[in-house]
Amino acid sequence: MKSNFPHIRKENIDILQINIGYKCNQACKHCHVNSSPYRTEMMSDEIIKLIPKIISKFKIKTLDITGGAPELHPQFKNLILSLRDEKVDIIDRCNLTIFFEKGYEDLPYFLAKNNITITASLPCYEKDNVEMQRGFGVFDKSINAIKILNQLGYGKNTKELQLNLVYNPINPILPPPQDKLENDYKKILYDKYKITFNKLFTITNMPINRYADFLRRTNQLENYYDLLRNNFNHNNLKNLMCKKTLSVDWQGSIYDCDFNQQIKLKSGKGPKTLFDLIKYSSPFDYDIAANNHCFACTAGSGSSCGGSLS
């Protein structure tokens, strides 16, 4: 399928997003990484040790740690501790259920002690919808995990201990307006479970890997691509996350975004690996690799790892 996505270019980098491993204690239907308990890919210690050097050299503002369940990496805690002297915000993209896996019970306390921002998937405030997408028992564990985090000070009206939730549609549709849905989430989750959080991020499902396979099996893939293209919003181009982000896979290879990483779509210019990046001195001013899946980030109100764009 030929792409006609608009031409976009890299800018100065604010965000370093690293996928430190594909192993996860869940296997969600919408997962564009195809993560599961059976994946074994993990970032090497050699590459992990480059992260603080990269952050210091380029004055990275945000380190976004993802997976899989990134906490399953043996060096997850050591990486965070190695960055205590750096002025960098750290995000843990957490599935919440990891707190109840054997050996990880202390994780909420570690994250709180180090003021790590938690961004967690909760694709609905209704149990049946969550478990349809993420698996049996996930909803109750997620609610209990948020209760633990609230007790530690997460999800309050402060700049510290930020807890953000992520919504993505169950069906192949665009997300509803983020602000309204956030208000609904906050009211319903507090009324039912007495839990609180800071922000809700609405993310459009990306038609790649596991989700694309689902759409293909149900004969919805082409219609979904049409939906994304027909709702293209030019105003979202200026705020695309890929412009100011470097995405690093478990092998240290660099991509423009996490989605390009998963389909191995690389830009022709710029540093190719973290080993190249540590020696890189040229401006971040080159073409971003784009294809038809990128319309998911520009459709409607837009989409990014930090929610809607407009």
Secondary structure, DSSP 8 states (H G I E B T S, - for coil): --------B-----EEEEE-B-B-S---TT-TT--BTT---B--HHHHTHHHHHHHHHT-SEEEEESSSGGGSTTHHHHHHTTTTS--EEEEEE-SGGGGSTT-TTHHHHHHHTT-EEEEE---SSHHHHHHHH-TTHHHHHHHHHHHHHHTTTTSSSSSS-EEEEE--SSSS----HHHHHHHHHHHHHHHH----SEEEE----SSHHHHHHHHHTT-HHHHHHHHHHTB-GGGGGG-GGGGEEEE-TTSBEESSHHHHHTT---SSS-SBHHHHTT--S-S-SB----GGGHHHHBTT---TTS---
